[in-house]
Amino acid sequence: MVSQDEKQPAPARKISVFGREFNMPRSRRARIVIGVGLIVLGIFGFLPVLGFWMVPLGLLVLSYEFATVRRWRRRFAVWWERRRRPGR
């Protein structure tokens, strides 16, 4: 029998963008590399294929790893919801 104390693989992290969910790699290092890569390549948004849309996506990926970026994301989400509410 398998004891419950044995390590189970960590559940896959999911990122939600515009209502769609995407699985992120299980490796923390891979998620950091992807996030930083998106931000760095997003700086070259004036070039074809690359775009400025990559910067916020990279920050979103990094927000799952770093508390500072997570706070920025949360503050933006709260600000956005307050802005969308009519009559307030």
N, CA, C and O atoms as CSV, one atom per row, in Angstrom:
chain,resi,resn,atom,element,x,y,z
A,1,MET,N,N,0.829,-1.180,0.000
A,1,MET,CA,C,0.000,0.000,0.000
A,1,MET,C,C,0.874,1.245,0.000
A,1,MET,O,O,1.996,1.226,0.507
A,2,VAL,N,N,0.378,2.280,-0.547
A,2,VAL,CA,C,1.090,3.544,-0.610
A,2,VAL,C,C,0.655,4.401,0.571
A,2,VAL,O,O,-0.537,4.621,0.788
A,3,SER,N,N,1.627,4.876,1.323
A,3,SER,CA,C,1.273,5.731,2.458
A,3,SER,C,C,0.933,7.131,1.969
A,3,SER,O,O,1.371,7.560,0.901
A,4,GLN,N,N,0.147,7.827,2.768
A,4,GLN,CA,C,-0.269,9.172,2.377
A,4,GLN,C,C,0.840,10.180,2.565
A,4,GLN,O,O,0.743,11.304,2.074
A,5,ASP,N,N,1.905,9.793,3.276
A,5,ASP,CA,C,3.009,10.713,3.518
A,5,ASP,C,C,3.941,10.845,2.322
A,5,ASP,O,O,4.754,11.767,2.267
A,6,GLU,N,N,3.828,9.927,1.360
A,6,GLU,CA,C,4.710,10.013,0.201
A,6,GLU,C,C,4.400,11.270,-0.592
A,6,GLU,O,O,3.258,11.724,-0.669
A,7,LYS,N,N,5.456,11.813,-1.180
A,7,LYS,CA,C,5.271,13.059,-1.932
A,7,LYS,C,C,4.478,12.795,-3.199
A,7,LYS,O,O,4.799,11.908,-3.990
A,8,GLN,N,N,3.458,13.573,-3.362
A,8,GLN,CA,C,2.681,13.546,-4.584
A,8,GLN,C,C,3.170,14.686,-5.452
A,8,GLN,O,O,3.580,15.722,-4.927
A,9,PRO,N,N,3.140,14.526,-6.768
A,9,PRO,CA,C,3.578,15.643,-7.607
A,9,PRO,C,C,2.683,16.855,-7.389
A,9,PRO,O,O,1.468,16.733,-7.231
A,10,ALA,N,N,3.303,18.009,-7.384
A,10,ALA,CA,C,2.551,19.248,-7.190
A,10,ALA,C,C,1.564,19.429,-8.331
A,10,ALA,O,O,1.881,19.125,-9.481
A,11,PRO,N,N,0.370,19.922,-8.023
A,11,PRO,CA,C,-0.601,20.133,-9.101
A,11,PRO,C,C,-0.092,21.185,-10.078
A,11,PRO,O,O,0.612,22.122,-9.699
A,12,ALA,N,N,-0.459,21.012,-11.323
A,12,ALA,CA,C,-0.030,21.962,-12.350
A,12,ALA,C,C,-0.658,23.316,-12.075
A,12,ALA,O,O,-1.850,23.411,-11.784
A,13,ARG,N,N,0.147,24.356,-12.168
A,13,ARG,CA,C,-0.376,25.711,-11.994
A,13,ARG,C,C,-1.062,26.115,-13.289
A,13,ARG,O,O,-0.610,25.792,-14.388
A,14,LYS,N,N,-2.154,26.820,-13.128
A,14,LYS,CA,C,-2.899,27.280,-14.302
A,14,LYS,C,C,-2.947,28.785,-14.270
A,14,LYS,O,O,-3.031,29.405,-13.209
A,15,ILE,N,N,-2.893,29.357,-15.443
A,15,ILE,CA,C,-2.965,30.801,-15.581
A,15,ILE,C,C,-4.216,31.102,-16.406
A,15,ILE,O,O,-4.457,30.470,-17.434
A,16,SER,N,N,-4.993,32.051,-15.959
A,16,SER,CA,C,-6.240,32.387,-16.627
A,16,SER,C,C,-6.098,33.735,-17.322
A,16,SER,O,O,-5.806,34.747,-16.684
A,17,VAL,N,N,-6.306,33.737,-18.627
A,17,VAL,CA,C,-6.207,34.950,-19.430
A,17,VAL,C,C,-7.477,35.059,-20.277
A,17,VAL,O,O,-7.743,34.213,-21.130
A,18,PHE,N,N,-8.242,36.100,-20.028
A,18,PHE,CA,C,-9.490,36.349,-20.767
A,18,PHE,C,C,-10.415,35.136,-20.737
A,18,PHE,O,O,-11.023,34.785,-21.748
A,19,GLY,N,N,-10.516,34.502,-19.578
A,19,GLY,CA,C,-11.439,33.389,-19.418
A,19,GLY,C,C,-10.916,32.040,-19.874
A,19,GLY,O,O,-11.592,31.027,-19.696
A,20,ARG,N,N,-9.747,32.005,-20.449
A,20,ARG,CA,C,-9.153,30.731,-20.880
A,20,ARG,C,C,-8.057,30.350,-19.908
A,20,ARG,O,O,-7.315,31.208,-19.432
A,21,GLU,N,N,-7.953,29.057,-19.611
A,21,GLU,CA,C,-6.923,28.587,-18.703
A,21,GLU,C,C,-5.817,27.886,-19.468
A,21,GLU,O,O,-6.069,27.106,-20.385
A,22,PHE,N,N,-4.592,28.179,-19.073
A,22,PHE,CA,C,-3.419,27.561,-19.679
A,22,PHE,C,C,-2.586,26.933,-18.567
A,22,PHE,O,O,-2.413,27.528,-17.504
A,23,ASN,N,N,-2.071,25.734,-18.814
A,23,ASN,CA,C,-1.187,25.090,-17.846
A,23,ASN,C,C,0.199,25.690,-17.950
A,23,ASN,O,O,0.705,25.933,-19.045
A,24,MET,N,N,0.809,25.925,-16.798
A,24,MET,CA,C,2.189,26.402,-16.769
A,24,MET,C,C,3.085,25.224,-16.409
A,24,MET,O,O,2.612,24.248,-15.827
A,25,PRO,N,N,4.361,25.298,-16.742
A,25,PRO,CA,C,5.273,24.211,-16.397
A,25,PRO,C,C,5.340,23.999,-14.885
A,25,PRO,O,O,5.145,24.935,-14.110
A,26,ARG,N,N,5.614,22.777,-14.480
A,26,ARG,CA,C,5.725,22.464,-13.055
A,26,ARG,C,C,7.017,23.019,-12.462
A,26,ARG,O,O,7.077,23.310,-11.267
A,27,SER,N,N,8.026,23.163,-13.273
A,27,SER,CA,C,9.325,23.631,-12.802
A,27,SER,C,C,9.296,25.134,-12.537
A,27,SER,O,O,8.908,25.918,-13.403
A,28,ARG,N,N,9.705,25.523,-11.342
A,28,ARG,CA,C,9.745,26.944,-10.983
A,28,ARG,C,C,10.722,27.684,-11.890
A,28,ARG,O,O,10.438,28.790,-12.350
A,29,ARG,N,N,11.852,27.078,-12.139
A,29,ARG,CA,C,12.865,27.702,-12.993
A,29,ARG,C,C,12.310,27.965,-14.393
A,29,ARG,O,O,12.555,29.027,-14.965
A,30,ALA,N,N,11.574,27.017,-14.941
A,30,ALA,CA,C,10.999,27.196,-16.281
A,30,ALA,C,C,9.992,28.339,-16.293
A,30,ALA,O,O,9.954,29.121,-17.243
A,31,ARG,N,N,9.166,28.443,-15.234
A,31,ARG,CA,C,8.190,29.540,-15.178
A,31,ARG,C,C,8.880,30.896,-15.101
A,31,ARG,O,O,8.432,31.861,-15.721
A,32,ILE,N,N,9.971,30.970,-14.339
A,32,ILE,CA,C,10.706,32.235,-14.236
A,32,ILE,C,C,11.338,32.587,-15.577
A,32,ILE,O,O,11.288,33.742,-16.000
A,33,VAL,N,N,11.931,31.604,-16.248
A,33,VAL,CA,C,12.560,31.851,-17.552
A,33,VAL,C,C,11.514,32.304,-18.566
A,33,VAL,O,O,11.766,33.223,-19.346
A,34,ILE,N,N,10.351,31.673,-18.564
A,34,ILE,CA,C,9.288,32.060,-19.500
A,34,ILE,C,C,8.823,33.485,-19.215
A,34,ILE,O,O,8.665,34.279,-20.143
A,35,GLY,N,N,8.601,33.820,-17.939
A,35,GLY,CA,C,8.148,35.166,-17.583
A,35,GLY,C,C,9.148,36.235,-17.962
A,35,GLY,O,O,8.780,37.253,-18.548
A,36,VAL,N,N,10.413,36.013,-17.634
A,36,VAL,CA,C,11.450,36.994,-17.969
A,36,VAL,C,C,11.615,37.084,-19.483
A,36,VAL,O,O,11.791,38.173,-20.028
A,37,GLY,N,N,11.557,35.945,-20.156
A,37,GLY,CA,C,11.680,35.947,-21.621
A,37,GLY,C,C,10.564,36.736,-22.285
A,37,GLY,O,O,10.810,37.490,-23.226
A,38,LEU,N,N,9.344,36.568,-21.804
A,38,LEU,CA,C,8.228,37.332,-22.366
A,38,LEU,C,C,8.418,38.834,-22.167
A,38,LEU,O,O,8.131,39.624,-23.066
A,39,ILE,N,N,8.901,39.225,-20.992
A,39,ILE,CA,C,9.113,40.653,-20.726
A,39,ILE,C,C,10.222,41.207,-21.604
A,39,ILE,O,O,10.069,42.273,-22.200
A,40,VAL,N,N,11.339,40.492,-21.688
A,40,VAL,CA,C,12.476,40.975,-22.489
A,40,VAL,C,C,12.099,41.059,-23.963
A,40,VAL,O,O,12.397,42.055,-24.622
A,41,LEU,N,N,11.448,40.024,-24.486
A,41,LEU,CA,C,11.056,40.064,-25.896
A,41,LEU,C,C,9.938,41.072,-26.145
A,41,LEU,O,O,9.827,41.612,-27.246
A,42,GLY,N,N,9.121,41.328,-25.150
A,42,GLY,CA,C,8.052,42.311,-25.287
A,42,GLY,C,C,8.567,43.730,-25.430
A,42,GLY,O,O,7.884,44.596,-25.975
A,43,ILE,N,N,9.778,43.965,-24.936
A,43,ILE,CA,C,10.378,45.285,-25.086
A,43,ILE,C,C,10.600,45.596,-26.559
A,43,ILE,O,O,10.587,46.759,-26.961
A,44,PHE,N,N,10.802,44.566,-27.355
A,44,PHE,CA,C,10.988,44.740,-28.796
A,44,PHE,C,C,9.649,44.660,-29.524
A,44,PHE,O,O,9.568,44.084,-30.609
A,45,GLY,N,N,8.617,45.221,-28.948
A,45,GLY,CA,C,7.265,45.140,-29.484
A,45,GLY,C,C,7.071,45.826,-30.812
A,45,GLY,O,O,6.084,45.569,-31.502
A,46,PHE,N,N,7.978,46.683,-31.180
A,46,PHE,CA,C,7.849,47.371,-32.461
A,46,PHE,C,C,8.213,46.450,-33.615
A,46,PHE,O,O,7.945,46.789,-34.768
A,47,LEU,N,N,8.812,45.303,-33.344
A,47,LEU,CA,C,9.186,44.344,-34.383
A,47,LEU,C,C,7.994,43.437,-34.708
A,47,LEU,O,O,7.112,43.244,-33.870
A,48,PRO,N,N,7.969,42.884,-35.924
A,48,PRO,CA,C,6.891,41.949,-36.265
A,48,PRO,C,C,6.942,40.715,-35.360
A,48,PRO,O,O,8.012,40.348,-34.873
A,49,VAL,N,N,5.821,40.090,-35.139
A,49,VAL,CA,C,5.609,38.892,-34.329
A,49,VAL,C,C,5.711,39.214,-32.835
A,49,VAL,O,O,4.811,38.863,-32.073
A,50,LEU,N,N,6.775,39.866,-32.408
A,50,LEU,CA,C,6.886,40.245,-31.012
A,50,LEU,C,C,5.949,41.416,-30.779
A,50,LEU,O,O,5.642,42.170,-31.703
A,51,GLY,N,N,5.505,41.563,-29.571
A,51,GLY,CA,C,4.581,42.661,-29.323
A,51,GLY,C,C,4.608,43.101,-27.880
A,51,GLY,O,O,5.111,42.403,-27.000
A,52,PHE,N,N,4.054,44.276,-27.661
A,52,PHE,CA,C,4.000,44.813,-26.312
A,52,PHE,C,C,3.054,44.008,-25.430
A,52,PHE,O,O,3.092,44.153,-24.208
A,53,TRP,N,N,2.203,43.161,-26.015
A,53,TRP,CA,C,1.310,42.302,-25.250
A,53,TRP,C,C,2.082,41.287,-24.419
A,53,TRP,O,O,1.543,40.717,-23.471
A,54,MET,N,N,3.337,41.062,-24.771
A,54,MET,CA,C,4.145,40.064,-24.072
A,54,MET,C,C,4.574,40.545,-22.680
A,54,MET,O,O,4.805,39.722,-21.794
A,55,VAL,N,N,4.683,41.853,-22.475
A,55,VAL,CA,C,5.133,42.388,-21.180
A,55,VAL,C,C,4.118,42.074,-20.079
A,55,VAL,O,O,4.505,41.506,-19.058
A,56,PRO,N,N,2.829,42.418,-20.241
A,56,PRO,CA,C,1.895,42.076,-19.164
A,56,PRO,C,C,1.738,40.565,-18.971
A,56,PRO,O,O,1.521,40.103,-17.850
A,57,LEU,N,N,1.845,39.806,-20.043
A,57,LEU,CA,C,1.758,38.352,-19.917
A,57,LEU,C,C,2.945,37.807,-19.124
A,57,LEU,O,O,2.781,36.903,-18.304
A,58,GLY,N,N,4.131,38.349,-19.363
A,58,GLY,CA,C,5.309,37.949,-18.598
A,58,GLY,C,C,5.171,38.310,-17.129
A,58,GLY,O,O,5.557,37.529,-16.259
A,59,LEU,N,N,4.623,39.485,-16.844
A,59,LEU,CA,C,4.387,39.880,-15.453
A,59,LEU,C,C,3.353,38.966,-14.795
A,59,LEU,O,O,3.468,38.648,-13.611
A,60,LEU,N,N,2.353,38.548,-15.553
A,60,LEU,CA,C,1.355,37.632,-15.022
A,60,LEU,C,C,1.981,36.287,-14.659
A,60,LEU,O,O,1.667,35.721,-13.612
A,61,VAL,N,N,2.858,35.778,-15.509
A,61,VAL,CA,C,3.542,34.511,-15.220
A,61,VAL,C,C,4.433,34.669,-13.991
A,61,VAL,O,O,4.455,33.793,-13.127
A,62,LEU,N,N,5.161,35.769,-13.906
A,62,LEU,CA,C,6.051,35.990,-12.757
A,62,LEU,C,C,5.280,36.232,-11.459
A,62,LEU,O,O,5.814,36.007,-10.373
A,63,SER,N,N,4.034,36.686,-11.561
A,63,SER,CA,C,3.271,36.963,-10.350
A,63,SER,C,C,2.962,35.699,-9.563
A,63,SER,O,O,2.640,35.775,-8.378
A,64,TYR,N,N,3.055,34.547,-10.197
A,64,TYR,CA,C,2.845,33.293,-9.489
A,64,TYR,C,C,4.086,32.872,-8.714
A,64,TYR,O,O,4.026,31.936,-7.917
A,65,GLU,N,N,5.205,33.546,-8.936
A,65,GLU,CA,C,6.457,33.178,-8.276
A,65,GLU,C,C,6.952,34.210,-7.271
A,65,GLU,O,O,7.597,33.847,-6.287
A,66,PHE,N,N,6.665,35.482,-7.498
A,66,PHE,CA,C,7.230,36.539,-6.664
A,66,PHE,C,C,6.123,37.373,-6.037
A,66,PHE,O,O,5.206,37.827,-6.721
A,67,ALA,N,N,6.221,37.568,-4.722
A,67,ALA,CA,C,5.173,38.281,-3.986
A,67,ALA,C,C,5.029,39.730,-4.443
A,67,ALA,O,O,3.916,40.253,-4.490
A,68,THR,N,N,6.126,40.375,-4.777
A,68,THR,CA,C,6.058,41.775,-5.199
A,68,THR,C,C,5.227,41.918,-6.470
A,68,THR,O,O,4.356,42.785,-6.550
A,69,VAL,N,N,5.492,41.084,-7.448
A,69,VAL,CA,C,4.742,41.149,-8.712
A,69,VAL,C,C,3.300,40.732,-8.470
A,69,VAL,O,O,2.385,41.253,-9.107
A,70,ARG,N,N,3.094,39.790,-7.548
A,70,ARG,CA,C,1.736,39.366,-7.211
A,70,ARG,C,C,0.939,40.537,-6.626
A,70,ARG,O,O,-0.237,40.704,-6.949
A,71,ARG,N,N,1.567,41.346,-5.772
A,71,ARG,CA,C,0.892,42.520,-5.203
A,71,ARG,C,C,0.521,43.511,-6.291
A,71,ARG,O,O,-0.580,44.063,-6.282
A,72,TRP,N,N,1.434,43.742,-7.232
A,72,TRP,CA,C,1.135,44.660,-8.348
A,72,TRP,C,C,-0.071,44.152,-9.135
A,72,TRP,O,O,-0.962,44.924,-9.489
A,73,ARG,N,N,-0.092,42.846,-9.405
A,73,ARG,CA,C,-1.193,42.258,-10.173
A,73,ARG,C,C,-2.499,42.412,-9.409
A,73,ARG,O,O,-3.526,42.752,-9.997
A,74,ARG,N,N,-2.469,42.165,-8.104
A,74,ARG,CA,C,-3.676,42.259,-7.291
A,74,ARG,C,C,-4.178,43.698,-7.205
A,74,ARG,O,O,-5.379,43.948,-7.301
A,75,ARG,N,N,-3.256,44.640,-7.024
A,75,ARG,CA,C,-3.661,46.058,-6.994
A,75,ARG,C,C,-4.294,46.471,-8.322
A,75,ARG,O,O,-5.288,47.196,-8.338
A,76,PHE,N,N,-3.725,46.015,-9.424
A,76,PHE,CA,C,-4.280,46.334,-10.734
A,76,PHE,C,C,-5.674,45.719,-10.881
A,76,PHE,O,O,-6.578,46.367,-11.409
A,77,ALA,N,N,-5.856,44.492,-10.427
A,77,ALA,CA,C,-7.161,43.836,-10.536
A,77,ALA,C,C,-8.211,44.579,-9.718
A,77,ALA,O,O,-9.340,44.753,-10.176
A,78,VAL,N,N,-7.855,45.015,-8.520
A,78,VAL,CA,C,-8.788,45.769,-7.682
A,78,VAL,C,C,-9.105,47.104,-8.329
A,78,VAL,O,O,-10.269,47.501,-8.392
A,79,TRP,N,N,-8.083,47.804,-8.813
A,79,TRP,CA,C,-8.299,49.090,-9.486
A,79,TRP,C,C,-9.200,48.910,-10.696
A,79,TRP,O,O,-10.105,49.716,-10.913
A,80,TRP,N,N,-8.973,47.880,-11.480
A,80,TRP,CA,C,-9.749,47.640,-12.694
A,80,TRP,C,C,-11.215,47.379,-12.358
A,80,TRP,O,O,-12.106,47.901,-13.028
A,81,GLU,N,N,-11.470,46.574,-11.324
A,81,GLU,CA,C,-12.851,46.293,-10.937
A,81,GLU,C,C,-13.553,47.532,-10.422
A,81,GLU,O,O,-14.730,47.739,-10.719
A,82,ARG,N,N,-12.864,48.355,-9.663
A,82,ARG,CA,C,-13.471,49.603,-9.178
A,82,ARG,C,C,-13.791,50.521,-10.339
A,82,ARG,O,O,-14.823,51.190,-10.333
A,83,ARG,N,N,-12.931,50.560,-11.322
A,83,ARG,CA,C,-13.114,51.423,-12.483
A,83,ARG,C,C,-14.319,50.969,-13.320
A,83,ARG,O,O,-15.031,51.797,-13.890
A,84,ARG,N,N,-14.538,49.672,-13.388
A,84,ARG,CA,C,-15.608,49.129,-14.215
A,84,ARG,C,C,-16.992,49.315,-13.604
A,84,ARG,O,O,-17.991,49.322,-14.323
A,85,ARG,N,N,-17.059,49.467,-12.283
A,85,ARG,CA,C,-18.357,49.601,-11.618
A,85,ARG,C,C,-19.001,50.941,-11.964
A,85,ARG,O,O,-18.399,51.993,-11.745
A,86,PRO,N,N,-20.197,50.911,-12.493
A,86,PRO,CA,C,-20.868,52.183,-12.803
A,86,PRO,C,C,-21.480,52.799,-11.545
A,86,PRO,O,O,-21.909,52.085,-10.638
A,87,GLY,N,N,-21.513,54.110,-11.502
A,87,GLY,CA,C,-22.170,54.814,-10.421
A,87,GLY,C,C,-21.395,54.919,-9.126
A,87,GLY,O,O,-21.977,55.265,-8.098
A,88,ARG,N,N,-20.142,54.643,-9.135
A,88,ARG,CA,C,-19.369,54.750,-7.889
A,88,ARG,C,C,-18.340,55.785,-8.028
A,88,ARG,O,O,-17.581,56.031,-7.090
